[in-house]
Amino acid sequence: VQLVESGGGLVQPGGSLRLSCAASGFTFSNYVMSWYRQAPGKERELVALIHSACGSTNYADSVKGRFTIYRDNAKNTAYLQMNSLKPEDTAVYYCRAYRWNDYWGQGTQVTVSS
C-alpha cells in the first residue's frame, strides 16, 4: 500500500498550488480520501475530505472557499487545489485514506512566503 503526495513547494501569498496523492495497493474508490496538515509546533489538523460513494466534501473553516478537494477514481488519485494561499497555510500536507484500514502518505511541504 502506498500514498505518494506531490505538488508542494514555495509559493507567494495569493498564489496557488495543486497537491496530488497517488494511491496504490488498495481499492481506492472505496476509501474516504482526506488531506491533513501540520505546521511547526502545532497539532495535525484536517483540511478537507471527500467521501467515496457520493463524493461529498467537507472543509476546515480556515480553507473554505479557497481550497477544493477532488478525486479521480480512474487514476487512483486525490487532489487538493489550493488558491489564495496565505502564510498561515504553511505546513507539511499529508494525504490519508481510510475505511476498513487507515493509510497515510509521507507528506509534502507547502511554504507560503514572499
Backbone as CSV, one residue per row, in Angstrom:
resi,resn,N_x,N_y,N_z,CA_x,CA_y,CA_z,C_x,C_y,C_z
1,VAL,0.852,-1.196,0.000,0.000,0.000,0.000,0.883,1.241,0.000
2,GLN,0.548,2.180,-0.866,1.296,3.435,-0.928,0.376,4.612,-1.189
3,LEU,0.684,5.709,-0.520,0.111,7.012,-0.831,1.289,7.944,-1.043
4,VAL,1.382,8.502,-2.227,2.523,9.348,-2.559,2.021,10.741,-2.910
5,GLU,2.367,11.707,-2.055,1.979,13.100,-2.297,3.012,13.786,-3.173
6,SER,2.542,14.743,-3.941,3.430,15.585,-4.734,2.750,16.924,-4.963
7,GLY,3.538,17.883,-5.444,2.983,19.184,-5.786,3.266,20.295,-4.800
8,GLY,3.893,19.966,-3.692,4.229,21.010,-2.735,5.359,21.891,-3.241
9,GLY,5.631,22.953,-2.481,6.710,23.847,-2.860,6.569,25.195,-2.206
10,LEU,7.326,26.150,-2.729,7.319,27.523,-2.242,6.458,28.374,-3.162
11,VAL,5.542,29.138,-2.576,4.660,29.980,-3.364,4.454,31.291,-2.616
12,GLN,4.236,32.365,-3.359,3.996,33.666,-2.742,2.563,33.762,-2.230
13,PRO,2.325,34.595,-1.245,0.952,34.802,-0.787,0.045,35.199,-1.952
14,GLY,-1.158,34.615,-1.955,-2.082,34.838,-3.056,-1.941,33.858,-4.197
15,GLY,-0.909,33.068,-4.157,-0.665,32.110,-5.223,-1.454,30.820,-5.065
16,SER,-1.195,29.882,-5.975,-1.924,28.612,-5.998,-0.961,27.446,-6.120
17,LEU,-1.401,26.322,-5.584,-0.707,25.055,-5.753,-1.755,23.955,-5.867
18,ARG,-1.400,22.890,-6.557,-2.244,21.713,-6.574,-1.449,20.521,-6.057
19,LEU,-1.922,19.933,-4.983,-1.309,18.732,-4.440,-1.983,17.501,-5.031
20,SER,-1.185,16.465,-5.245,-1.702,15.187,-5.730,-1.349,14.083,-4.746
21,CYS,-2.214,13.100,-4.667,-1.977,11.926,-3.812,-2.265,10.691,-4.658
22,ALA,-1.207,10.023,-5.081,-1.341,8.832,-5.912,-1.378,7.598,-5.023
23,ALA,-2.424,6.797,-5.185,-2.642,5.641,-4.315,-2.417,4.336,-5.060
24,SER,-1.954,3.339,-4.327,-1.799,2.007,-4.898,-1.879,0.969,-3.791
25,GLY,-2.277,-0.234,-4.165,-2.288,-1.338,-3.216,-3.596,-1.568,-2.486
26,PHE,-4.611,-0.774,-2.778,-5.926,-0.967,-2.179,-6.982,-0.428,-3.144
27,THR,-8.235,-0.721,-2.846,-9.332,-0.301,-3.743,-9.672,1.156,-3.455
28,PHE,-9.023,2.017,-4.175,-9.083,3.466,-3.943,-10.522,3.981,-3.889
29,SER,-11.346,3.535,-4.817,-12.693,4.094,-4.941,-13.554,3.821,-3.717
30,ASN,-13.177,2.863,-2.884,-13.966,2.519,-1.694,-13.582,3.327,-0.466
31,TYR,-12.546,4.110,-0.562,-11.996,4.780,0.609,-12.305,6.266,0.632
32,VAL,-12.527,6.773,1.839,-12.587,8.214,2.049,-11.168,8.751,1.893
33,MET,-11.019,9.817,1.127,-9.715,10.448,0.952,-9.726,11.802,1.645
34,SER,-8.610,12.112,2.271,-8.564,13.364,3.012,-7.157,13.945,2.983
35,TRP,-7.091,15.232,3.281,-5.836,15.952,3.417,-5.766,16.551,4.813
36,TYR,-4.611,16.380,5.431,-4.310,16.972,6.727,-3.077,17.851,6.565
37,ARG,-2.849,18.687,7.533,-1.619,19.467,7.540,-1.112,19.638,8.960
38,GLN,0.182,19.828,9.048,0.804,20.055,10.348,1.870,21.121,10.218
39,ALA,1.641,22.223,10.913,2.596,23.318,10.951,3.551,23.106,12.124
40,PRO,4.751,23.704,12.068,5.711,23.542,13.166,5.116,23.939,14.508
41,GLY,5.243,23.058,15.486,4.751,23.351,16.822,3.257,23.223,17.013
42,LYS,2.565,22.760,15.966,1.111,22.619,16.064,0.695,21.175,15.823
43,GLU,-0.528,20.868,16.233,-1.052,19.531,16.001,-1.493,19.370,14.545
44,ARG,-1.510,18.125,14.101,-2.004,17.839,12.763,-3.505,18.123,12.732
45,GLU,-3.957,18.763,11.649,-5.368,19.114,11.543,-5.933,18.692,10.194
46,LEU,-7.232,18.388,10.214,-7.926,18.032,8.982,-8.147,19.284,8.137
47,VAL,-7.803,19.180,6.866,-8.014,20.286,5.938,-9.276,20.048,5.105
48,ALA,-9.392,18.862,4.525,-10.531,18.557,3.659,-10.654,17.051,3.495
49,LEU,-11.889,16.603,3.220,-12.086,15.196,2.919,-13.160,15.037,1.861
50,ILE,-13.094,13.902,1.162,-14.085,13.597,0.134,-14.499,12.138,0.307
51,HIS,-15.810,11.933,0.356,-16.323,10.597,0.577,-16.211,9.751,-0.689
52,SER,-16.280,8.441,-0.478,-16.030,7.530,-1.586,-17.226,7.405,-2.517
53,ALA,-18.403,7.165,-1.969,-19.546,6.845,-2.810,-20.189,8.094,-3.411
54,CYS,-20.573,9.013,-2.565,-21.338,10.175,-3.035,-20.451,11.331,-3.471
55,GLY,-19.184,11.295,-3.064,-18.287,12.378,-3.447,-18.501,13.663,-2.681
56,SER,-19.271,13.614,-1.603,-19.477,14.836,-0.826,-18.181,15.228,-0.126
57,THR,-18.063,16.514,0.161,-16.817,17.053,0.701,-17.057,17.823,1.990
58,ASN,-16.014,17.914,2.774,-16.015,18.736,3.989,-14.691,19.484,4.060
59,TYR,-14.748,20.694,4.615,-13.553,21.529,4.691,-13.412,22.150,6.077
60,ALA,-12.181,22.371,6.450,-11.928,23.178,7.638,-12.375,24.604,7.352
61,ASP,-12.869,25.276,8.366,-13.344,26.651,8.169,-12.252,27.559,7.603
62,SER,-11.023,27.298,7.975,-9.920,28.167,7.573,-9.611,28.095,6.081
63,VAL,-10.099,27.065,5.393,-9.778,26.932,3.971,-11.014,26.976,3.075
64,LYS,-12.188,27.071,3.657,-13.424,27.099,2.857,-13.383,28.254,1.871
65,GLY,-13.750,27.951,0.642,-13.771,28.969,-0.392,-12.439,29.174,-1.078
66,ARG,-11.376,28.587,-0.545,-10.043,28.736,-1.141,-9.489,27.415,-1.650
67,PHE,-9.791,26.326,-0.935,-9.279,25.007,-1.281,-10.414,24.142,-1.834
68,THR,-10.048,23.253,-2.750,-11.002,22.297,-3.302,-10.377,20.911,-3.326
69,ILE,-11.066,19.945,-2.745,-10.614,18.554,-2.804,-11.442,17.828,-3.856
70,TYR,-10.780,16.997,-4.641,-11.493,16.177,-5.601,-10.695,14.913,-5.855
71,ARG,-11.313,13.973,-6.537,-10.673,12.680,-6.758,-10.966,12.185,-8.160
72,ASP,-10.039,11.394,-8.676,-10.211,10.741,-9.959,-10.037,9.242,-9.693
73,ASN,-11.147,8.530,-9.579,-11.066,7.109,-9.233,-10.431,6.283,-10.348
74,ALA,-10.521,6.745,-11.573,-9.890,6.021,-12.681,-8.366,6.092,-12.586
75,LYS,-7.869,7.155,-11.976,-6.421,7.331,-11.839,-5.925,7.015,-10.435
76,ASN,-6.831,6.607,-9.544,-6.450,6.324,-8.150,-5.706,7.500,-7.524
77,THR,-6.218,8.683,-7.765,-5.527,9.890,-7.308,-6.519,10.868,-6.692
78,ALA,-6.104,11.445,-5.578,-6.845,12.537,-4.953,-6.043,13.823,-5.094
79,TYR,-6.754,14.934,-5.119,-6.110,16.232,-5.350,-6.597,17.247,-4.309
80,LEU,-5.758,18.234,-4.096,-6.144,19.378,-3.292,-5.701,20.633,-4.041
81,GLN,-6.670,21.329,-4.606,-6.379,22.600,-5.276,-6.421,23.703,-4.231
82,MET,-5.323,24.425,-4.110,-5.208,25.468,-3.096,-5.010,26.808,-3.771
83,ASN,-5.954,27.698,-3.583,-5.898,29.037,-4.156,-5.826,30.081,-3.042
84,SER,-5.453,31.286,-3.417,-5.380,32.402,-2.466,-4.611,31.998,-1.209
85,LEU,-3.466,31.416,-1.413,-2.691,30.891,-0.287,-2.210,32.012,0.622
86,LYS,-2.163,31.688,1.913,-1.749,32.630,2.937,-0.536,32.068,3.676
87,PRO,0.258,32.918,4.304,1.405,32.414,5.070,0.995,31.373,6.121
88,GLU,-0.182,31.529,6.682,-0.640,30.571,7.701,-1.007,29.206,7.125
89,ASP,-0.992,29.072,5.805,-1.196,27.762,5.180,0.103,26.947,5.135
90,THR,1.196,27.567,5.511,2.482,26.876,5.516,2.453,25.683,6.464
91,ALA,2.772,24.509,5.937,2.717,23.271,6.731,3.187,22.115,5.861
92,VAL,3.358,20.973,6.502,3.502,19.722,5.767,2.093,19.175,5.557
93,TYR,1.761,18.854,4.322,0.443,18.358,3.975,0.512,16.845,3.755
94,TYR,-0.419,16.149,4.404,-0.463,14.696,4.350,-1.769,14.216,3.722
95,CYS,-1.662,13.178,2.943,-2.810,12.507,2.384,-3.163,11.310,3.279
96,ARG,-4.450,11.080,3.476,-4.909,9.957,4.289,-6.059,9.267,3.582
97,ALA,-6.036,7.935,3.594,-7.127,7.119,3.064,-7.635,6.229,4.182
98,TYR,-8.937,6.196,4.388,-9.436,5.322,5.445,-10.816,4.798,5.104
99,ARG,-11.067,3.636,5.584,-12.367,2.983,5.640,-12.185,1.737,6.499
100,TRP,-11.831,0.603,5.886,-11.544,-0.572,6.705,-10.137,-0.506,7.302
101,ASN,-9.255,0.183,6.604,-7.892,0.398,7.072,-7.581,1.885,7.008
102,ASP,-6.456,2.245,7.554,-6.081,3.653,7.654,-4.669,3.817,7.109
103,TYR,-4.538,4.572,6.013,-3.255,4.746,5.357,-2.885,6.226,5.287
104,TRP,-1.579,6.490,5.442,-1.072,7.862,5.391,0.089,7.945,4.401
105,GLY,0.196,9.093,3.760,1.353,9.368,2.933,2.474,9.951,3.759
106,GLN,3.583,10.254,3.085,4.779,10.724,3.787,4.793,12.234,3.975
107,GLY,3.925,12.925,3.279,3.816,14.374,3.421,4.578,15.136,2.350
108,THR,4.091,16.339,2.082,4.755,17.250,1.158,4.717,18.653,1.759
109,GLN,5.843,19.345,1.669,5.966,20.668,2.297,5.347,21.740,1.414
110,VAL,4.530,22.572,2.027,3.994,23.765,1.372,4.450,24.969,2.179
111,THR,5.124,25.892,1.508,5.604,27.107,2.156,5.059,28.306,1.408
112,VAL,4.351,29.159,2.133,3.775,30.371,1.549,4.520,31.560,2.137
113,SER,5.296,32.206,1.292,6.151,33.295,1.776,6.550,34.188,0.616
114,SER,6.730,35.464,0.939,7.214,36.393,-0.073,8.726,36.533,-0.001
